[in-house]
Amino acid sequence: MTAIGPAASQRNERQRIFFFQSKHLAAYNQMVDREMMVKTLLAFPLAALLLSAFPYGVQGAESVAVAGARPARPPSPAQLAARERMRDCAATARGQQLAGDPRKAFMKTCLAKR
């Protein structure tokens, strides 16, 4: 016995809509799964390619010579003397516990004397 009337037709309509939505939901989930699989499969070779571009890693990068880069020169005697003056004046200013503008003025006069 089947019920005929507005309540039965509404129930049938709801069942039809639910079936339609669930069928499309399953297709959408499959599409999303495929996209995720493709992205994952593309991510691994891309990561391997990027990592192979830096075979020495970050720690060994200093030993790799960059094309066109000049080697570092040792400091000149004048540069060494200027560093020593700066070190001596800074030690004196630290001993006198100078800070701010008085330290700046002291350093200026100290470095100018030598």
C-alpha positions in Angstrom: 0.0 0.0 0.0 1.4 3.4 -1.0 0.2 6.6 0.5 -1.0 9.1 -1.9 -1.3 12.7 -0.9 0.7 15.9 -0.2 2.7 14.4 2.7 3.8 11.4 0.6 4.8 13.6 -2.4 6.8 15.9 -0.1 8.6 12.9 1.4 9.4 11.6 -2.1 10.7 15.0 -3.1 13.0 15.2 -0.1 14.3 11.7 -0.8 14.9 12.6 -4.4 16.8 15.8 -3.5 18.8 14.0 -0.9 19.8 11.3 -3.4 20.7 14.0 -5.9 22.8 15.9 -3.4 24.6 12.8 -2.0 25.4 11.6 -5.6 27.0 15.0 -6.4 28.7 15.2 -3.0 30.4 11.9 -3.7 31.6 13.1 -7.1 32.8 16.3 -5.5 34.8 14.4 -2.9 36.4 12.3 -5.6 37.4 15.4 -7.5 38.9 16.9 -4.3 40.8 13.7 -3.6 42.2 13.6 -7.1 43.3 17.2 -6.8 45.0 16.5 -3.5 46.8 13.5 -4.9 48.0 15.5 -7.9 49.3 18.3 -5.7 51.0 15.8 -3.4 52.6 14.0 -6.3 53.9 17.3 -7.8 55.1 18.6 -4.4 57.7 15.8 -3.9 59.6 16.1 -7.2 59.5 19.9 -6.8 61.0 19.6 -3.3 63.6 17.2 -4.5 64.5 19.6 -7.3 64.9 22.5 -4.9 66.9 20.6 -2.5 69.3 19.3 -5.2 69.9 22.9 -6.2 71.7 23.4 -2.9 73.9 20.3 -2.5 76.1 21.7 0.3 73.3 23.0 2.5 73.5 26.1 4.6 76.5 25.1 6.6 78.7 24.3 3.7 77.8 27.4 1.7 80.9 29.3 2.9 83.2 26.9 1.1 81.4 27.2 -2.2 83.0 29.9 -4.3 80.5 32.2 -6.0 81.3 32.9 -9.6 82.7 36.4 -10.1 83.2 37.1 -6.3 86.6 38.4 -5.2 88.4 36.8 -2.3 88.5 38.8 0.9 91.6 40.8 1.4 93.4 41.1 4.8 93.0 44.5 6.4 95.6 47.1 5.7 98.0 48.4 8.4 96.0 51.7 8.5 92.7 49.8 9.1 94.4 47.7 11.8 95.6 50.9 13.5 92.1 52.5 13.3 90.6 49.4 14.9 93.1 49.5 17.7 92.4 53.2 18.3 88.7 52.5 18.4 89.2 49.6 20.8 91.4 51.7 23.2 89.0 54.7 23.2 86.0 52.4 23.8 87.8 50.8 26.7 88.6 54.2 28.2 85.0 55.4 27.8 83.7 52.2 29.3 86.1 52.7 32.3 84.8 56.2 32.8 81.2 54.9 32.5 80.3 57.4 29.8 77.0 57.0 27.8 75.0 59.0 25.3 76.3 62.4 24.1 79.2 62.6 26.6 80.5 59.3 25.2 80.1 60.4 21.7 82.0 63.6 22.4 84.8 61.7 24.2 85.1 59.2 21.4 85.4 62.0 18.8 88.1 63.8 20.7 89.9 60.5 21.6 90.0 59.3 18.0 91.1 62.7 16.7 94.1 62.9 19.0 95.7 59.7 17.7 
